[in-house]
Amino acid sequence: MVSRSYSNLLDLASGDSLSPSFNRIPRRIPRVVTVPGIVPGLDESDDDASVSSSSSHSAKDRTIIVANQLPIRATRDPNSHKWIFTWDQDSLLLQLKDAHHTDMEFIYVGCLREDIPISEQDEVAQVLLDGYKCVPTFLSCDLRNRFYLGFCKQQLWPLFHYMLPLSPDLGGRFDRGLWQAYVSVNKIFADKILEVINPDEDFVWVHDYHLMVLPTFLRKRFNRVKLGFFLHSPFPSSEIYKTLPVREEILRSLLNSDLIGFHTFDYARHFLSCCSRMLGLTYESKRGYIGLEYYGRTVSIKILPVGIHLGQLRSVLDLPETEIKVAELIKQFRDQNRIMLLGVDDMDIFKGISLKLLAFEQLLTQHPEWRGRVVLVQIANPARGRGKDVKEVQDESYAMVKRINGSFGRPGYDPVILIDVPLQFYERMAYYVVAECCLVTAVRDGMNLIPYEYIIAREGNEKLDRVMGFQNPGSGNPGFGKPGIGIKKSTLVVSEFIGCSPSLSGSMRVNPWNIDAVSDAMDSALEMPDSEKQLRHEKHYKYVSSHDVGYWANSFLTDLERTCKEHNKRRCWGIGFGLKFRVVALDPNFRKLSIEIIVSAYRRARTRAILLDYDGTLMPQASIKKSPSGKSIEILNSLCRDKRNVVFLVSAKRRKDLSEWFSSCDDLALAAEHGCFLRLRREEEWESIVQVSDFNWKQIAEPVMRLYTETTDGSTIEDKETGLVWCYEDADPDFGSCQAKELLDHLESVLANEPVSVKAGHLYVEVKPQGVSKGLVADQLLSTMKTKNLLPDFVLCIGDDGSDEDMFEAISSASGGPSLAPDAEVFACTVGRRPSKAKYYLDDTSDIVKLMQGLANVSDQSVLSLSLRNSVRLGE
C-alpha cells in the first residue's frame, strides 16, 4: 500500500497539483519576455504551444541560467529600510556571463540568500527582473530548510561524496518527507522558468545537484525545450549510487536533459555505468561525442572542468590593497627566512584539513631541518552546511594545531597558522602570491578551483614583481634579484580525488589518506629545484589561462546548440507518470503500428506474406524458457490454416530446436540460423539457402571464444551448425560489453581471411558464413510465391534487432516491383522505439502477440465462414 505522503508526491511530480508558492504568483506577462511566447498560467500542451506560437527570432540568443542561488547580494539600507542589490562577483554564474564573448543574453532563476518578507516579494521580484534580469524563487523558511539543509546537504551531498548512511551519525538516513520537499522545490523552480521562457528559442542551463529533477518538469511542459544540465559535484560509482532509494527517478530526470556535463571522465563514467546497470541503456562515442540513446532522443555527455574568471583574478591582483598585503606577508615570512605552505579549504569533513595537518606534523618530525623555516598557513572558510560533523572537524583541527605548535613552536615561530575568520578576496590572493607551495588534500571534491587561482596569482603582474623583489619585472628570466625568486614558479600538491587533478599534470598528486605520501610530497616540493618549479608553473599557467570560465561556458553552450539542432525534425510525445516521465522522439515517418489499420488491410487482402522473427518478437528476449507458449502455437496455427496466408518464422535458432518446438504447426515455414536452412512445410526436408562446406574457421574462432568465456563470468558459447555465438546476457553489463568489443576485434583479426562475417548484436557476438542474412529469406519467400503466381497484396514483417533490418530492407525494396501486387500494402514493424529501416513499431512482445491474435481472429472467422459455405453447398 502506497503511503499518503508518497501518493501526494506522485501527484506533485506528475504536475497535477500546483506548488505551494504558485497561487501567490501574480498572473501577468513578465516584462522579460521580449518576443511572443508562452503566457504563464495557461494550460496548453507542448504541441499546442509550439504550433500556436508564431514567435520570431529575438535580436540575440538567450540562455536561462538556473541554480539554487542567484548571483545577487541583498542588504537592507539602514535609513530607508529598502533592499539594496548588488552582483555577487564571486558567483560562477555571473562569471560565465562576463566571460561569454558571443552576443548572448542571460536571465537568472534562483533563490536569494536573504529571507524576503511575503509582503515585499512582488516588489523585490520586479526590481530584480527590471534591473538585473533575475527571477527570484521565494521559498518558505521551513521548505528551504527541508530542501537545502535536509535532502541536499544531509542525503545527496554526503552520498555523492561517498559517505553511506550506515548509522544515523554517518550522513542522514533517507527521509521520504525531505525527498518530497526536494521535488516540491524543483517544481517551484519550474514554475518560475515558465514565467520567462520562450520555449522555441531559449536555452535553459540548470546547475548542480540541488535541481536534478527539474529537467523532468520542464520536459513535461515543453517536449522540445533546449535543456542542459551541469553537475558541479562528483557523481559516485554505481555501487554507492544504487543505495539511493530514488535512484531511478533521479537518473530518468537527468536524462530529460539534452546535454549533461561533468568535470571529469570518472564522474561521467560513473553516471553512464548507473544508466547501464539500472536502466539498461548503452552509450557510444561518435566523432568524439559521447551519446546515450534514450527513447529516440540522443542525450549527449560533456566532459570539461570549469575554469576561473581570468579577468577578475587579474583585476584583484592589480588592486593597491593586494600590493600592500603582499608586502606585509613578505615581511612576515620571507624576510624572516621562512617558507610558506598554503592550504585554503572549507571547514567540512571532505576537505581533509586534519589529514593535511597530520602530514605536516610528520614532515617536521622526520625532517628537523625544516623546523623554524616552514610555516603552514591554513585558511579555513566557514562550512556551507551545518551539523555535528562540522563541529567535530573544527574541534579536531584546533586541537591538532595546538599540539603541533606546542611540539615544534618556539618564540616568534608557530609552525601552523590557522585563519578561521572570513578574508577579503584580495587578502586570499596575496597569500597565493607569497606561498611557495599550495596544498589541496580534499578526500573528495567535485572540482576545487583553489589550484587554478594559485597558479594565476603566482604569475603575478609588474607591480607585484617589484614587491616580490624581481629586478627585471615581468621578464621571467632567472638570475636576478634574490636567489630563487627571479622566476615565475609554483608548486602544487593535490589530492587524486578532486576534479581539477586530471588537468594539473605537473602537480604532485597524492592519496590524502596516505599520510606518509603527503608528507613526502611536501618535502619534495620544498626541495624541488627552481628550474623544475618554473617548468611545472609554465605548463599549468598555459592550461589554466586558456581554459577559463569563458572557454567552459562557450564550449558547453556550443555543444548544447549542436545537440538541439534536430529537435524540430522529430515527432515528440511524452509517456510515463510522475518522475518516470520521458519524451519519445522519432522520425516523422516512423510511427506506431495501428492494429485497427493493419487488421482492416488484412481483411481486404487476397494473398498475404507474413515474416516473423522469434527471439525478442514472439518470445521476450529475457525469457528463461525459450520454447514457444501454447498460445503462440495456437495463433500461428490459426494464421497458417488461412489459405490466403504464407507464414514464415525466421530465427537465429538451430533447425533442431525449431523442428521440435513447432512440430505441431503443419503449414508454418521455418528459417533457421538467420536463413542458412529453410523448410516450407513440416513434412518437407530442410534445404540450405547458402551452400557452405568449409567450417575449418570454427577451429580458429572457438578457442578464442572459449578464452573470453573463461574470463567473463556469466557468458556462454552457442555452437550452431553453421555459426558460433558468444552470449553475455547473464554477465556484468559493463564488463560484458567491454569484453564483447575486445572479442569482436580479436575475431575480426584472426578470421580476416576466412569466408565468414563477425557481427555484434544485443548481448551477443556472432560468427556466421558470409552472405547469410534474413534478407535472403525475404527474397526467397517472395520469389517462391511469384513462381506459383502468388503476388502478395499484404506483407507484414516484424523483428526486433539488427539482424532483422535486412528483412525490412528487402521487403521495402520489393515495393512497387514485380514480386508484389501493384496495390500491395507493406508493413515493416520493429519492436521498440529505436532507429530502424522499418516504418512502424510496437512497444514490446506483448503488443506483438496482441496484434497476431487480432489477425488470427480474422483468419479464424474467415475459415469458419468458408467452412459454413461449403457445408451449405454439400447440403444442397
Protein Blocks (a to p, Z undefined) as FASTA:
>chain_A
ZZfklmmmmmmmnopaccfklmmpccdddfklmbdcddehiacdfklmmmmpccdcdfbd
cdddddfbdcbdcdddfklopacddddfkbmklmmmmmpmbdcddddddddfbdcdfklm
mmmmmmmmmmnopacddddfklmmmmmmmmmmmmmmmmmnopacfbfknopaddfklmmm
mmmmmmmmmmmmmmmpcfklmccddedjklmmmmmmmmmmmmmbccddddfbdcddfklm
mmpmklmmmmmmmmmpmbdcdfbfklmmmmmmmmmmmnopacddeehiacddeehiacdd
ddddddddfklmmmmmmpmklmmmmmmmmmmmmmnopacddddddddfklommmmmmmmm
mmmmmmmmlgokaccdddddddfbecjklmmmmmmmmmmmmmmmmmmgcehiafbacdfb
dcdfklmmmmmmmpmbdcdfbfbdfkopmlmmmmmmmnopmklmmmnopabghklpghia
jehilcccddddddfkbfklmmmmmbccddfklmmlmmmmmmmmmmpcfklmmmmmmmmm
mmmmmmcfklmmmmmmmmmmmmmmmmmmpccddedehjlbccddddfklccddfklmmmm
mmmpmbdcddddfehplpcfklmblbdcfklmmmmmmmmmpmkbccddddfbdfklmmmm
mmmmmklccdeehilaccfbfkbccddfbdcfblklmmmmmmmmmmmmmmmghiacdddf
kbccddfklgcfklmmmmmmmmmmmmmmmmmmpccdddddehiacdddehiafklmmmmm
mmmmmmnopacfbdcdddfbfklmmmmmmmmmmgopakbcfklccddddedjdddfbfbd
cfblmlmmmmmmmmmmmmmmmmmmmmmmmmmmmmZZ
